[in-house]
């Protein structure tokens, strides 16, 4: 095995325009490419995170809901590194995004908090 880095994270949304607005306009991720796939009646939006990593945002007609349990096996959340946690929280609150209280990682002593995307996907802000 010769894994180099994470190439992308794929997210399937229930409302493409709402999620596109959230990830691009609210979170400030840059759009790399937007593709409509007629044969699947689906959009694929490639987003850059800090110019390094990529999120692929997909839309499909009537995607099934995914049950979410906080301690269930599987992907738990997606975390974004930020320099100023308070400033980032205030920016999100300006869009009426609900943010959990700030916590401190007992191992690293770094501060972090959680919020959700339009489909309830847990997102973390981790202060460096």
N, C-alpha and C positions, 0 to 999 in steps of 0.2 A: 504494500500500500504506500502511496505517495500523495496523501491529501495535502493540498497547499493552503486552502482557505475556504470559507463558505462562499459559494458563488452567488446564490440568491435565496430568498425566502418567498414562497408562493402563498398568496392569500386569495380565497374565493369570497367575494362579497355578494350581498343580496340586492343592493341598490348601487349600481355602478357609478352614477353621477354623484351621489351622496358620498361614496367612499373616495372617488377621485378628488372631490373638493376637499375632503378631510385630509387625505395624505399629501396632496399638493399645496392647497391654499392654507390649511391650518398648521400642519406639521412642517411645511416648507420643503418637501422633497422635490427634487428636480425631475421633470418628465424627460426620459431618455427617448422613448418611442411609444406611440399608441397605435394598436393594430385592431381592426375589426375583422373577425373571422366569420364570414358569411355562412359557411357550411356548418358552423357550430352556434350561430346566432350569439356570438360571444366576443367581448372585448378582452384584450390583453394590454395592460399598461405597465411599462417598465419604468421604475422610479429609482433614482440614485439617492443614496444615503451618504452624505459626506463625500461624494465623488468616488467612493470605494465599493461599497456593497450595493446590492440591488434587490428591490422588492418587486415581484411580479404580482400585479393585482388583476385577478380574473373575474369576469362576470359570466354566469351561465343562466339560462332561463330556469326559474324555479329550483334553485339548489336546495337540497335537503338540509334541514337544521342539524347542527352538530351539538349533541348534548355536552354541557360543560360542567365539570365538577372540579373544584379547586385542587384537590389532591389526586385526581385521576391520572392513570398512566398516559404518557404521550407528551406532546409539546405543551409546555406550561404557559409560556408567554414570550413576547418579543421585547427585547430591551434596547433602548437608545441611550447612548452616552451623551451627556450634556455637561457644559462647563459651569453654568449657573442655574441650579435647581429652582430657586425662588423666581428668577426672571422667566424661566420656561413655564413654570406653573401659572404665573400671572398672565402670560401670553395665551395659554390654553383657556384659562378662566374667562378671558375676554370673549371667547367663543361659546361660553356657557358649558364648557367641558367639566364634568365632575372629576375631581382629583381626590384620591385617598390622602390621608395624613402622611407626612414625611416620616420615614423609618431610618434606622441606622443598621447597616450590615454588621453583625457582631464579629465577623472574621476580618473584614477590611476596614471597618469603621467609616466607610463611605455612606453617604446619604442617598436614599432612593424613594420613589413613590410609584403608584400605579394609577392608570386610567384605562378607558376602553375606547376602541374604534366604534364606528356606527353599528357594527354587527356584534358588539360585545366582546371582541377579541381583547384579552388583557395585554396592555402595553406598559412597559416600565420605563421610567426615566432614572438613569443612574448617573450621579454626579461624580466627575473625575477630579 
